[in-house]
Amino acid sequence: MSQKTWGGRFSGATDQRVEQFTESISVDRRLYRQDIVASQAHARMLAEVGLVTPAEADAICTTLDAIAADIDAGRMEYSVSLEDIHTHIERALIAKLGDVGRKLHTGRSRNDQVVTDVRLWVRDAIDELDDRLKELQRAFVSFAGREDGIILPGYTHLQRAQPVLAAHYLLAYVEKFQRDRERLADCRKRVNVLSLGAAALAGSSLPIDRESVRRKLGFDDIARNSLDVSSDRDFLLEFVFCLSLVAVHLSGWAEEWVIWSTTEFNFLELPDAFCTGSSIMPHKKNPDVLELVRGKSGRVIGTLNQLLILVKALPLAYNRDLQEDKAALFDAFDTVVGCLAVAAPMVEQTKFRREVIAARLEDGFLDATTLMESLIESGVPMRSAHEAVGSLVKECESRRCRLADLPAEVFEKAAPGAGAKVRERLGVANAVAAFQSYGSTAPAEVERQLSEWKKRV
């Protein structure tokens, strides 16, 4: 029982089946850096308040650095009997320092220790995600700059709706990922709160200095209620929710590009390096990377659901159920990082098939809405203009022609008094040139936004 941190009141050994069932070292070992950094800050604070000597704190911190080096080099031997990474590190410290090592856990519990380590890890994870999302934004901005001037059909309900500049389309994803970055930055505020010092649930009767630890670890605030600390996983759920939205945005992008790379659409030329072939059909070029990005979104969303169910109805304060949070947390993060790692270079290397897009660009009445707005400008009430253009589209369908191909007398019948100026809006290029509003696909507006994003990312 000497291996256990809690063995004093027990008279017998733990059943090996229980040790296998309750271990978390297979999952939480990746928290070792955070555990060591937090333990060093705790040791320095203990010296400041006189609970250990400065020499003892120096020895603890130096030895913790050596333990970190051992872990980095793969020299740490892991055992399920030691349950978790926190116990492994403490036992290694005691093995090297004896009773001095036994003093490290003064004024803290594994409850507040664990949640502090997780907060430090999530804080680092948010910073890494921000860098990766910015890299993806940069790839979309670069693509938008390369394809400046291309006009695409815009869709609603997967039916052709209105024309948009390719750069405008690509910048829409930049906006989505910017919201993801902002959500993560806001989440970081609630992550960056010190839990250490709450001990098991009620705080400590020892004269610990939580403010000192806060400064050393770079937290912005200190958790105010010790009873809340060890049960609180709100910050973790919020983080995984942010990851889920990143995954949803990636999935929507992947789905669109899967469709746009089909023979039926043929809008995109995907890079060979990010596609695979068929074991039986030699002509195939499959968008497997995009399909996996789309599929892995469900995995991330599943971890959020798992975590919500995990904390549902847990009583205060700590419950062992919470050991299960880290597997879901790490899996969600790893999955999103993996998707982002392939997304940015794929976007950077993809091209539009200009000729294919241009050949069918006038199909689908993409200029109909702009024609309606031109009639409105000439004084026709909106609903009347809508009805008039609808009748013109119906006439085109019966003649199998485009709006620009209709004779002047047909226009005059549908919209009496509509002159040549109204008809000047016909055709996709004219329709795009007619846009004016802020945030629209107007060429000048798109150029302005593209210029701004180039500066930002």
Secondary structure, 3 states (H helix, E strand, C coil): CCCCCCHHHCCCCCCHHHHHHHCCHHHHHHHHHHHHHHHHHHHHHHHHCCCCCHHHHHHHHHHHHHHHHHHHCCCCCCCHHHCCHHHHHHHHHHHHHCHHHHCCCCCCCHHHHHHHHHHHHHHHHHHHHHHHHHHHHHHHHHHHHHCCCCEEEEEECCEEEEEEEHHHHHHHHHHHHHHHHHHHHHHHHHHCEECCCCCCCCCCCCCCCHHHHHHHHCCCEECCCHHHHCCCCHHHHHHHHHHHHHHHHHHHHHHHHHHHCCCCCCCEECCHHHCECCCCCCCCCECHHHHHHHHHHHHHHHHHHHHHHHHCCCCCCCCHHHHHHHHHHHHHHHHHHHHHHHHHHHHHHCEECHHHHHHCCCCCCCCHHHHHHHHHHCCCCHHHHHHHHHHHHHHHHHHCCCHHHCCHHHHHHHCCCCCHHHHCCCCHHHHHHHCCCCCCCCHHHHHHHHHHHHHHC
